[in-house]
């Protein structure tokens, strides 16, 4: 477990660099990320490279004992490149080029940009790939940020047609798969197919689903292009990409196959303000963050990284990009850091070393203020570094007792045809994940092809496209399984199954969804389990089945049915309903739970249990009497963290 920081030597006078590096080492930091936005300084004119400044920065940081994570600078192509090759720009949904002047102004489908990216990555990897201070590589920066996965450029249109021809083989097969007889949309050749934008009204949903798949594949192949170059020119150095929280516009699992470890950028307060949570929840967690948001993403990227993952950017104070940007309560940066380690992080990297006094991120805090004085985040990082020395190394996270499955195309389909405002995969999955966490359980998030062996309970929040191989792996696992609404509601091509939803699940769970409805806020439905009544919202499915329901809607219709290990929930579970359903299945699976006070969360790693207090009031750590604490104690102040030995 180690700490690091993001640093931009090109932003600061050279005479500061050695002092900055020495202060990083003194703070207890072990690595530093550089370079990911520096293309215009590395290559100020076409073909003219200025290595002097970067050579000096690498030598200075390395001399201080810091390991360097070198970022490839492809997120910010310079102005001269855009002017010379305007075809590298992405086009938005309205058919307008996304112009120079910020970042991520390129199209993944531009052959020109792929060639230019290969050229700059080759140059950097040739120069620094075997440098003794170089510890790892980061490819690009935050793929998909600012809605940049989907591009509707001529380049994207051309490559989409090629992708379709390979996937469907014939235009007749495409017409059948998409149901293009509807509204007389049939094509005579792949050359007639355009991206699904600028239509008068809703485009064909199967067209949009394939376009999402295509765009995701473009991101993955662009990343692979860089990874292949780096592996050839910089052997032995691990490669990562810094993903984002709750970002689902491309398939992280597919891209992750070409990485040595995953990383993500953790901004608890910013993510809370920008997410779907109600205003009262945002106020309640204003300065701590939501108790399950960071954990959800930690568990996700541990899965994407096949057990290896980092936080590449950790919020150190107020940020600049959310609708509101409060400061974290004192101690919270430390708590976020320890929570990441509890979920298996190998490293936590703070963004950034010093607050910038210019440009777009002037209001974004760093470990130091812009006047070079250590800020609250720096003091807390220094504290964590000292605590790490005391605790020492920990084993990786073991397999959790519960898995939650994630397939990117589930979110794509639900976003394309939500049917009810707000029906998206992430909030639905989060409700079920948070219910598990409130019981003190460790959770693994498993991808579409992930190994499910050994889990006692598997939660599938919604799998609209339910493949037979998924069912076979669930069969083989022996686990109890919970499926959420809209599971099995579409085929691979985005059509309704011929035998109605839940499609292939009917062979294991004899039921049929005959009608679904979405309901506006306040429109219910309510769900009864025994004598208890729970509020649901947004969604209700009508089920035909001979099974005796475990829960019913207000009119007596089945809301939750079970056959052996298989369970189906026909409503969107709000907190009370989620707790009731998940709690019953956890008990049936024989899993031990831990009583937690409101706002406290628990995670185990390497023989230790970690507790974090996300509430705004003092709480108690759920440690047994006589526990041996290695961090903190039984009393948890707001933003407090504690760890004790298990057994």
N, C-alpha and C positions, 0 to 999 in steps of 0.2 A: 504494500500500500504506500503510495507516494503522492506528493503534491507538486503541482506545476503552475505555470502562468502563461497567458498569451501576451506576446510582446511584439512591438512594431518599431524596430530600430530606425526605420526610415522616417518615423515621425519625430525623432528627437535628435538634438545635437550629438555628434560623435563623442564629444568630451564627456557626455553623461553615461555612455554605454558601460564602461568598466565599473563605475560606481553602482549602476543599476544591477549589473550581474553580481557584484559582491553582496549587495543588499538582498537579492533573491536567495543566494546561498545562505546568508545569515538568517533569513526568515525560515529556512528549512525546506525550500523548494528544490526539487531535483531535476526538473525538466522545464523547457520553455518552447512554446510553439511560435514559429515565425513564418513569414513569407507568403501567406495565402492571398494577400491582396497587393503584391508588390510588382506586378508585371511591368508597369510603366517605369519603374526605377531599375529593374533588371534589364529591360530592353527599351531604352528611351526612344530609339529610332529603329526602323525595320532592319533587322540583321546586325545591329550594333548593340553589343552586350556590355553593360557596366557592372563588372563583378567586384570591383574594389571595395565598395561599401559593404556588400554582403559577405565577402571574404573576411573583412575585419569584424563584422558582427558575429559570424560563426566562430572565429578564433577567440574573440573576447568572451563570448558566452561559454565556449568549451573550456577555456582556461580557468573559469570560475567553477568548474566541475559540473556544469549543467549539461544534460543530455538534450539534444535538439530534435523537436518534431518539425520537419520541414513541410510546409503546405505548398501544393502546386497552385499557381496563381490564376487558374483558369476561370474563377468566378468573376474576374474583372478584366476583360480584354481592354487594352488601351485604345485611346481615341484614334490613333493613326491606323490601327487595324480595322476598326469599324468603318472609318472613312474609305479605306482601300477596298474593303470587302463588306459592303452593307448587307450582303446576303447572310451574314452570320447572325443577324438580329432575329429574335423571336417575334412572332406576330400574336397580338392578343385576340380574344374571342370576337372582337369587333372588326378584325381584319386590318389592324394598324400595327406598324412596326413598333416594338418597345425600344425606345431610343437610348442613346448613351447619356450618362449623367448620374448614374447611381451604381448599381451592381446587378449581377446575374443577367446582364443584357446580351444573352446569346441563345441560340436555338440548338438543342441537342441533335437535331437532324441535319445541320449544316455540314456538308462534307468539307467545305473550306475551313470551318472552325475546328473540326476534328483533326485536320492536318496541321493547323496552326497550334493546337493544343499538344499534339504529339511532338511537334518541334520544340516548344518551350519546355515541356516536361523532360524531353531527352537532353536538352542543354543543361538544365538544372541537375538532373540525375547524374549526368556525366561528370559535372564539376564537383558535386558534393556527395554522391552516392556511396562512396567508400570512406568518407571523412570519419575519423575516430569519434568525433563529437556527435555525429548523426545517429540518433536512436530509433527514429520511426518516421513514417511519412503519413501525411494527411492528403487525400485526394480532394481537390476543389474545396468548396465550403457550402454546407447546408443546401444540398440539392433540393430543388422544388420550392425554396423560400420565395416569398412574394408572388405566389401563383405562377411559377415558371416551369412546371413540369409539362403542361400542355402548351404547345405552340401550334398556330394555324398558318404557318408560313408556306410558301411554295415548296421549300425543301421538305417540310414535314408532309405535305400532301403527296409528293413524289415517293418518299420512302414508305408512307402508309400504304400506298397502292402496291408496292413491292411486298410489304409485310402481309397484306391481305392475300395476294396471289400465292404466297408460300403457305399461309394458314389454310385457305379454303380450296386451293388448287384450280377451281373453275368458277366463273362468274355465276353459273347456274346454281352451284352449291352455295355461294354467297347469298344469292337472292332467296333461296329456301331458308338458309340459316337465320337471316335477318327478318324473314316474313315481309319481303319488300313488295309483294302483291298488294299490301295495304297501302292505300293512297297512291297507287300507281308509281311506286318509287323504284321499280326494277331497272337494273343496269344491263347494258349489252357487253360491256368490257370493264376490266378493272380501271382503265384509263378514265372512265366517267365518274369514278368515286372521288368525292371531295371530303375534306374534314367536316365534322358535324357542327358547323357554326354558321351564323348568318342566315339560318332558316326562318321562315315566316313565323312558325310556332315550333312546338317541341320536335326536335329531331328524333329519328328512330332510335329507341333505347339500345337495341343490339349494336347499332352503328356506334353509338357513344361508348358502349362497353368495350368493343374491340379497339376503339381509339384510345381508351384509357390503358388497355393492355399494351398497345403499340407504344404509347408514350412512355410507359414504365420500362419497356424493353429498351427504348432509346437511352434512358438514363443509365440503365445497367450496362449497356454496351459501351457508353461513353466512359463510365468509370473503369470498365475492364480494359479499355484501350490504354488508360494511364497506368493501371496496375501492371499490365504486361511489360510496359517499358521500364517501370521502376524495378520489377523483379529481375529483369535482365541486366540493368546497369547498377543496381544497388542491392546485391544479393544479401540475404540474411537480415535485412531491416524490415520489421513488420509494417503493414499498411492498414490504414483505417480511413473512414470518412465520418464526419460529424453530422449525424442525423439530428432531427428536431423533435420536440415533444408533440404528441398527438397529430403527427403529420402522416397522411396516408395516401398521397397522390401517386406514389410509385411503390413497387413491391420491395420493401426493405430486405425481405428474406432472400430474394433472388440476387439483389446487389451484394448482400452480405457474404454470399458464397465466394466472392473474389477478394474478400478482405481477410486479414489475419485477426483483427479484433474490431468490434463495433465501438463507436463512441456517440455521445449525444450532448446537446447543449441545454443545460438545466437552468431555467429561469422561473423559479416557483411563483414569484409575485406577478411577473409579466404574463406567464401562462394562465394563471388564475383569472386575471383581469380580461384576457382575450377569449377565454373559453365560455361555454354555454351556461355556467352556473348562475343561479338566481342572485339578485343583488344582496339578499340577506346573507347568503353563503359567502359572497365576496367580502362583505363587511366583517363577518365573523372571523374570516381567515386573512384579513387585510395585510397583516405584517408577518404572518408565519407561512402563508401558503396553505393550500388544501392538504389534509393529511395523507391523501392517497394519490395525488397527481405525480409527484416525483417517483414514488414507489412503482406506480404503473409503468412509467417509462424506463426506470431501472430494470424492472423485470422483463420488459419487452426487449431491450437492447442486450441484456444478458443472453436472451434466446437468439437474437439475430447474430451475435458474436460467438455463438456456440460455446458459451461460458466465459469468454474473454471480452471485457468491455471497460471503457473509461467514461468519465465525464470530461468532455473536452472544453466546455465553457461552463463555469459555475457562476451564477449571479453573486456578486460581492456586496451589493448595495442597491440603491435605486437604479432602474434602467430608464431608457429614453423612449421606448417604442410602443408601450401599451397605452390604453385609453387613460389610465391613471397609474402613477408610478410611485407608490409609497416606499419608504425605507423599511427594511426588515427590522424586527425587534432585535435588540442586542443579544447576541448568542446564536441567532438563527443561522448565520452563514456557517458557523461551526457545526450546528446540528445537521444542516443539509449535507455537509461534507461527511460526517460520520454515518448518516443514513445511507449515502451512496456506498461507503465501504461495507456497511452491514448487508447490502444487497449484492455484494461481490465485486465492486469496482476495484480494478487494479490501480487506478490513479484518478485524482480529481484535479482539474486544471482550471484556475480562476480566470475569468475574463474581466478585466484586463489588468496589466501591471499598473498603469497610471491613467487617470482620467484625461481624456483628450481636451485641449482648450480650443479646438477648431473642428469644423465640419459637422457631419450629421449626428455624431454621437457625443457631443459635448456634455449632455446631461446624464450620460451613462457612467456610473461610479466605477472605480478601479480599486485595487488593493491600496493604491496611493492616490492622494489628491493631485490635481494638476500642478500644484506648487511643490511637489516632490515630498510632501509630508505623509507619513503612513496613516491610512484611514482605518475605520472600524473593521472593514473586511480584512485588511492586512494584519491587524492585531489578532483577529480570530484565526486566520490561517497560521500565524505564528504559534498560537496556542495548540492547534491541531497537530502541527509538526512536532511539538514537544510531547504531546500525548501519544503519538504514533511510536516514538522511541520507547515509551514505557510499555506499551501493549505488545509491540513486536509483530511478527508475521502471523497471518491467519490463513487457514486453509480456504480454498474456494468454497462457494455455496454448494451444498449437497442438493440432491433432487428434492423438490418440495412434495408434499402429499397431494397437492391439488394443481391441476393444469387448467389454463384458460386458452382456448384456441383462437388464432387470429389468421384470417386470410384477407389480403388487401382487396381482392375483387369483391368481397362482401361489402366493404365500404363504398367501392365504386358503384356497384349496382344500387345500393340504397340511396346514394347521393343522386344518381341519375333518375330514379323513380321513388322518391321518398313517400309519395302518396299522402303523407301527412307532414305538415311543416315541423321540422326538427327531428324527423326520423333518420338518424345517422348511427352508424355502427359504433363509433367511439363512445358517445354518451351511454348507449345501451350496455356495452361491455363494461364500462366504468361502474355502472350501478352494481353489476354482479361481482366485479372485482372488489369494490369497496365493501360489499357485504362479507366477503371472505376475510378481508383484512380486519374488519371489526371483530371478528372472532379470534384474532391473534394468529391466523394461519399464514404460513409462507406460501407463495403462489409462483408457479412458473408460467410464462406466456410462451406458447408453442406455435410454430408456424404451420403452414398447410401440409408440409411433408414431415413434420416433426415426429419424433419417437414418443409414443404415449405409454409405453410399458412402465409399470411400476406405480402409476398414479392410482389413488383410491377414488378420486372424483375428477371428472373432466367437465368443464363448463364451456359450452359453445354458445355464445350470446346470440348470434344469428349467422347461419350459413345458408344464404339464399341458394347458392350453387353448391349442392351437397354431392360430392363425388363418391363413387363406390369404394375407392381406395381409402378415403377417410373413414367410411363406415367399417371397412375391414380392419383398420388399425384400432378403431374404438372397440370393435368386437374382440380383437386379440388382447386388448389391454386388461379386460376384466373389470374395468372401473365402472362406477355409476356415472351416468351421463345426463346432463341437463342441456336441452336445446331451447333457445329462445325463439320468439316469434319470427315468422317469415323464413324459417329454415326450410330448405327443400322447395322453395317457391318458384325457382327458375332452373332451367337447364343450362348447360355450358354456353349455349348460344343466346341465352336471355329470354327464352320462351317459357310459358307455363307448362309444367309437366302434363303429359297426356292423361295421367291418372290423378291429376290435381296435387297440390302440396299436401304433405311434405315429400312428395316424390318417392325416392328409393327408401326413405325412412319407414314407409308403411310396412315393409317386409318385417320390421322388427318391432314397430309400434303401431298396432292396427287402429288407425285414425285417418281422417280426411278433413282438410280445411276446405269448406264449401263457400265461405264468404269472409272477407276482411273489410274492416271499416276503420277510418281514422277519425278522431274526435278532437274538437277544439278544446282549449283549456277550460276546465270546469265541466266538461261533458262526460267525465268518467273514463272508463268504467270502474265500478267497484268489484272487489273480489272477496269471496268468503272462504275461509279455511276453518272448519269447525264452527265455533261460536264467534270467531274474530272476523272483523271486516277491515279490508285494506283498500286504500286508494291506489288506483292505477291511473294511467293517463294515455292519451294519444291513440292507442291501438287496441283493437279487439278482434279476435278471429272466432268464427263459428265452426264448431267441430262436430263431425259425425263419427261416433265410436260406440262400441259396446262396453268399453272400459268404464269402471266406476271412477268418477273424477275425484282427485284429491283436493281440488278447489273449484269453485263455481263462480260464474258471474251472477249479477243480481237477479237475472231471469232464470237461473238454474242451469244455464249452459256450461259445459266443461271449460274451465280455465287452465287446469293443470291435470294432465293425465300421465299415467305411469304403466309400463308393462315390463316387469322384471327390473333390469338395470336402467331402462330407457325412460326418460322423462321429457315432456314437452310442455312449455309454458306459452299460452296463447295471448299474453298481454305484456305490455311494457311494465316492468316492475319498478315502482317507486321504492324508496328506502324500506318502508315497513314490509311490503310484499317481498322484496328481495331478501330481507333478513329472514323472513318466515320460510321461504322456499329453500334458500341456501342452507339455513340452519337445520332444517329437517334432513336434507340430503347429507350434510356433514355428519350429523348424528347417525344416520343410517349407515354411513361409510365407516363408522367407528373411530372417527378422528377426534383427538383431544383438542379442546379449545381453551383459550385463556381469557378470563374476564378483563376487559379494558375500560378504564374511565374515558369519558368523552374526550376526543381529541388526541388520545395516546395511541401510538402504533408500535408494533413489535416486529422484529426480524431477527433470525438466527443465522450465524455464520461461524464456522471454525470453533465450535464449542462455547461460543458466547451468545447471549441474547442482548439485543440492543433495543432500547425504548426511546422514543422521541415524543415530546409534548408539543403538539400543534395547536393546543387551545390557548386562550388568552388568560387562563387562570392556573394556579398551581395544581399539580396532579401527583399521583403516586405511580411509581414504576411497578409493573406487575411481577415483581421478583418474590420468590419464596422467602420466608423468614430465615435469617442467617445466611442469605446469599452473599457470595464473595464478589464485591463490586470492583471492577478494574477501571471504571470510568463513572464519575458521578456517584450518586447514592439513591436511596428510595424516593427522596423528594425531588420532583421535577418542576422547576419554574417554567413559565412560558418560554418556549425555545430551548428547553433543557433536554439533555441527552444523558443516558446512563447505559452502562453495559455490565453484565455480570456473567460469571461462569455457570454453565449448565451442568447438572448432575452433581 
